[in-house]
């Protein structure tokens, strides 16, 4: 796994919040995990390749250009569906991909980008944070709910309304307690 130019990500606070939520599953701990997740970046395993395409340049002449392409890993749970694995740190990613075939490398991705790629990938049911430890799933339904709350919070802020929580962050909670994928 090539790791040159890998961005350093610190998700210690998120991992601690997930542990606290698992010990005390109440709206406040859920809200904290979701708000930290929204601000986080993750390591996503991807296989990078290049394809050569024939494109027209600025002078309207055809030329060959190499286009990089990332193929992101999907993992399957027989009952819950297919998920993008997302890792809070490189060590967890390294341990996970040792078991996988292929030359995956870490690709840093923000929550918003990961949610967007999940939404656009028909066969994906969501993404899962640290499938080899925390196993915290974010399903497409949960992501759609988070997106709606964030849109409403943005509209409220644009209209100078009061924030939805005392800390100035949207109050986002999960209304069901599915077992984690694993």
N, C-alpha and C positions, 0 to 999 in steps of 0.2 A: 504494500500500500504506500504510494508516494504521498508524502505529507508536506512537501515544500509549499511555501506560501499559504499554509493553513492558518486561518484566523484563530486567535486565542479567545475562547468563550468561557465565561465563568457563570455557571448556573447553580452555584451552591445554595443561594437563597431559595430558588425554585425547588430543588431536591428536598431541602429542609421543610418547606411548606407542604410538599406532597406527603412527607412522613407525618407531619402534624395533622393534615386532613384525614389521613388513614386512621389515626388514633382518635380523632374527634370529628366525625363526618357531619358538620353543620354548615349552614349557608355562609357563615363568616370565613371558615377555612376554605370552602370551595371558592368563594369570591377571591380570596387572596391567591390561590393557586392559578385561577384563570387570569387574573390581572398580571401576575408575574409571567405566565406563559405568553401572554400577548406581547410583553416587552422583551421576550427572550429570542435568542438565536440558537439554532441546533446544528449538529453535525448530521448530515444525511449521506448514506453511502451511495455513491454513483460510479458508474463506469463511463469514462470519457473516451470518445472516439472522434475522428474527423472524417468528414465526407467531402469529396471534391465536387463542386457544382460549376456549371457553366453559367456565368452571369454577364450582364452588360455593364461595362464601366461607364464613367462620366463622359468619355469620348464616344459613346455608343458602339464600342468595339466589344466583342465577346472575349472573355478571358476565364481561365479556371481559377477558382478561389476555394481554399479549404475552410470549411465551416465546422467549428467544434460542436459536438452533440453530447449531451449528458443523458444517460439512461439510469434512472433512479430505481433502486431496489424496492420491490414490494414483497411483503411476507404474508402468508396465508394462515388464517385460523379457520379450521373446518366448520365452525358454527357461526362465527362472528364476521367473517369476510376477509378482505384483503386490505392491508394497511401499509403505509409508508413508515419505516422505522426512523425515529428521530432520537438523537442521543444528546445528553447534556454535557458529556465530556468525551475526549478522545479515547481514554482507556476503555470505557464501555463499548465504544464503537470497535476498537481493535479486538477486544474479546469476542464480540459478536461476529465480525467478518472472518475471523480465523476459521469459523465453522462453515462459512459459505464458500462456494466455488466462484471463481472469477476474480478479476483484479479491481476491486472496489477501492475508491479513495474517498476521503472525507470532503464534503462540500458544505460550506457554512451557508445556512439559510435562515432568514428571519421568519417569525411566526406568520406574518401576513403573506409572505411568499409561499410558505408551506401550505397554508390554508387555501390559497388560490390554486396551487397545483393540484391539491387534493380535490377541490371543487371541479376542476377541469378534467380530471382523470376518471372516466366512467367506471372502470373496474375497481377503483379504490373506495373502501368503506370509510376511510379516515386515515389518521396517522396515530402512532403510538409512541409515547415518550419512554425511552429506555426499555425496549421489549425484553431485555435480559435482566432487569432488576425491578424498576417501579411498575412497568406494564400499565401505564396510564393512557387509556385510549381517548382520542378526540374524534368522534364520529362526524360524518357529514351533517347530520341533524344538529349536533351540538355546535358545530362551526357555523351553521346557518343561524342558529339562535344567537350566538355571540356576535355575528356580523350585524344582525338586526338591532341588538342592544347598542352596539357601537355607532350605528347609523343614527339611531334615535338620540344618543348622547351628543353626537356631533351637531345634529339639528337643534337640540336644546341649547347647546353652547352658542351656536350661531344666532339664536333668538334671545340670548342673554338670560336663559332660565337657570334656575338653581341646579347644581349637579345632583345626580341620582344617589350619591352616597356622601357621607360626611367627609371623606378623604378626597373628594373631587374626581373619583373614578367611577365608572359605571358599576352598578351593583349587579353582577352576573353570577347566577348560581345554576347548578344542574338539578333538575327536578326528579331524576331517577338515578338509582344506584346500581348500574350494571356491574357484574363481575368484570374485573380487568381481563383483557385478552391475555391468554397465557396457557 
